Amino acid sequence: MKLFFPVLIILSCQFIYAQNGSWDVDSLYQNEEMTDSLKNQMIIDKLVQEGDDLSQPRQVDHWIYFKTAKDRDEFIISIKNDNFHIENSDLISANDLPFQLHISRNDHVDLESINKVTLQLRNDAKIFGGEYDGWETFVIKK
């Protein structure tokens, strides 16, 4: 019989290592800023694994969801001077946050740079009753 022992690490917050040996970011006990930073690090790790040295700025796409079209439109006005490009805004489904916004901007994707962007977008979205859902980009090989 194989025994599994979850590992507990304490680093200003608690992380619980899943019994199957993988991290489940959504189930970690921590604040949203730490969760964002971990998710950002996971994306960055994938970029580096694919041969990206992260030195080049590139288009970074972000998704935010809102309860109403009015909330989404007010958010768009609030980021008007931040050089974001509106890629798309749709009504996607009949869930709690059906108004999708897809924006992009050229940014660096090192952890410090992208953490600043995602934290600001998350905080701004909350002001308008929205929820920041994450980002993606493409690999730039050396």
N, C-alpha and C positions, 0 to 999 in steps of 0.2 A: 504494500500500500504506500503510495506516494503522498507525503504531507506537504501542504502549501502553507507558508507563513507570510502574511502580508508584511511589508516593510514600512515603517513609519519614519519619515525624515522631517525634522523641524528646522525650518529656515525662515523665520519671521512669519510663517504660516505653516499649515500642515498639508502634507501630500500623502495620499494613500496609493500605494503601488498595488495594482490589481493582481489577483491571484494567478491570472494567466500570463503575467509577465509583461503587460503593456500598460501604458499610462492612459487614463481616461480623463482628458482635460476638463470635460464638463462636470465630472463628479468630484473634482478637487475642492477642498475647503479653503477658500481664499477670496480676496476681493477681486472686483472686475478688472482692475488695472493689472494685477498679477496674471489673471486668466488671459487677458489680451496679450501680455508679454510672452507667455508660454506658447500661445497659438502663433504669434508672430515668429518666435524662435523656430517652431516646427516648419513653417513655410520657408524661412531662411535656410534651415538645414537642408531642405529638399533642393533649393536653388544651388547651394554649395555642392551637394552630392552630384548635381548635374553639370558641374564645372564652372559655375558662376563665381567670380571673385567679389561680387557686390560693389565694385568700384564705380560702375556706371549708373547714373540716374536713368530711369525708364518709366514708361506709363504704368501706373498702378491703379487698378480698378477697385472700387469700393461699393458695397451694397448697404443700403439703409432702408428700413421699413417703417411705415407710419400708419396711424389709425385712420386719418382723414387726408384727403387731397389738400385741404387748407393747411394742415400741419406740414405736409411735405413741401408745399409751395413757400411757406414761411421759412422753413429750413433752407431752401434753395436761395432765398433772398439773403439769409444770414451768412452764407458762405460765398456770396457773390464776389467779394474782394480777395478771396483766397486762391484764385486761379484754377478752380476745379471746373472741369468740362462736364456738362450734363450729357451722359451717353444715352440714357433712356429713363422714362418714368412711366410706370404701368400700374393698372389695377390687376393684381395677379390672382387673387382668390378671395373667398369669403371667410378668411380667418381674422384674428384679432388685429393684425397689422397688414392689411391687404394692399397698401399703396407703396409700391417699390420705387426706389430711386437708385439708379446706377450712375455713379460719377467716377471721373478719373482725373489724374494729375501726374505730371512727371515729378518723381521723387527718388531719392536714394532709398535703398531697402536694407541698410544695415539696421541692427536692432534699435539703436538709439534714435535714429531718424524715423523709422516706421512706428515706433512706440509713440512718439510725439504726435504723429498724424492720426493714428487710430484712437488714442486717448482723447484728442480734441474732437474728432468726429463723433465718438461715443457720447461725450459730454454735451456737445451741441445737439445731437439727436434727442437726447433725454429732455432737453429744454422744450422741444416741440412734440413730446410724447412719442418719439420714435425709438427705434432700436438699431444700433449698428451691428451688421451681420458679418463683416470681415472683408478681406481683400485678396487679390491675386495679381500676379504679373507673369512675365515670361523670363526665360533664362537668357542671359547674355554670356556666351562663352568667351574665354580669353583669346 
